[in-house]
Amino acid sequence: HGYADFTLAEAPFAGRPGAVLEFVTRDDEGTVTRRMREYFTVRGPAAFALATGSATWAEHVPLIEQIAQRFELTD
């Protein structure tokens, strides 16, 4: 599907320790056309994920980070 440049790091998500996976897609000339970020955390036996992406990353990354910080998991 053209995904590349994967990075994985620890990151808070939904008020808990989690992980963030970032990657991009490129066109035929190698230009990045879209950036994606997926957040992951585990609570008990369940895993939760939040997938985000944008073609205008710099414009949207502050909102994406706010969503991940405010994301709530309830019992």
Secondary structure, 3 states (H helix, E strand, C coil): CCEEEEEEEEEEECCEEEEEEEEEEECCCCCEEEEEEEEEEEECCEEEEEEEEECCHHHHHHHHHHHHHHCCCCC
